[in-house]
Amino acid sequence: MGWIRINNMRFYTYNGVLPEEKRLGQRLEIDAALAYPVETAVKDDDLKTTVSYADVYETIRDFVEKNSFDLIETVANRVCDLVLTIYPSLTAVRLRVRKYSVPIAGQFDNVEIEVEKQNAHPVHP
């Protein structure tokens, strides 16, 4: 099994519980790891037999920028579900969503949620 990784995707979103978060917005960063049988599926060096990471990036960007949720946990779960639905050849998706503007009194870099979901019945071209 191989992994396609798209790291540190940055999006400006309006996610959060507080009214200020929804009004002012904030940056989210997302890492996506896409499990795929690279060893067997891509023997012919053809984009049609793999998953285009450019397409996955656009799928994630469109969803994250057009939707607003209270919790980054919801963002992560919904993006995982969407990616597995649109790209059924993936065997799993692991997402990390980082939020930097967190209303906590303290010093830290960010808050991160990690979610992994499996595709029970992957379909390979």
N, C-alpha and C positions, 0 to 999 in steps of 0.2 A: 504494500500500500504506500502510495506517495501522498505528499501534502503540497498543495498550492497555497502560498501565503501572500496576503496583501496586508502590509503593515502600515500603521499610522495614517490611516485615511482620516482626514480632518473635515468636519462639517460644522456649519453654524446652524444651531437648532434652537427650538423654543420648548425644551423639555424641562420638567421640574415641577415640584409641588407648590412652591411659593409663587404668588402673582408676579413678583419681580422677575423670576426666571422665565415665565411665559411671556412677559412683556419685553424684557431686554434681550433675552436669548443668551446663548453661550456656546462655546466650542465643545464638541464631543470628538473624541478620537476612537477609531474602531480598528481592530486587527481581525482579519478573517483568515481562518485556516480551513481549507477545503480538502477533505480526504477523497482520494480518487485512485483507482488502480492504474497508475501511470505505467507500470512495467508491462502490462498487457494491452492496455487500450490505445497506446500512442506509438505503435510499432511503425506506422506509416508516415510520421512527421506531418500530419494533417490536422489543422485546427478543428475540422468537423468531428474528429474522434476524441476531442478533449473538451474541457470547459474553458471558455475564453475569460481570462481574469479581467479583461477590459469590460466585458458584458456584466460580470459579477459586480465590479466596481460601480457601474452605472445603475444596476438594480438596487444596490445598497444606498447609493447617493440619493436616488429618486425617492426611495421610501423614507429615509431619515430626514430629508429636507422638506418633505410634504406632510409629515405626520408629527404630532406632538403628544407626548405621554407624560404622566407624572413621574414614572419610575424608569431609570435606565435598564432595570431588569426586564421591563416590558419591551423596551426597544430591542434588547438583545434576543429575547425569545421570539418576537415577531419577525425580526430579520432572519434568524435561523430558519423559521418555518417557511418564509418566503423563498429564501435561497434554495432550500431543499425541494420546494414545489416547482420552481422554475427550472432548476438544473437537476433532474431526477437521476442522472448518472453519478452524482456525488454519493459517497457512502456515509459521510458525516460532515458536519460543519461545526467549527468551534469559533466563537466570537468573544472578543474582549472589548468592552465599551468603557471608556474612561471619561470622567467628568471632572473638570478642573475648578469651576466656580461652585463650590459646595458651601452652603451656609453653616459651617461648623467653626466654632472658635477654637483654633489650634493651627499648628504648622504641619503641613503635609503637602505632597505634590498633587495627588488626585485621589479619586475614588474609582475603583474598577470593579466591574462585574464580568464574570466569565461564564459562558453557557456553551454546552456541547450537546448537539442532537444527532441521532443516528437515523439513517434512511434504512428502514427494514427491508425494502425491496428496490435496490438500485437498478436502473435500466441503463445498459451500456450499448452504444451504437455498434 
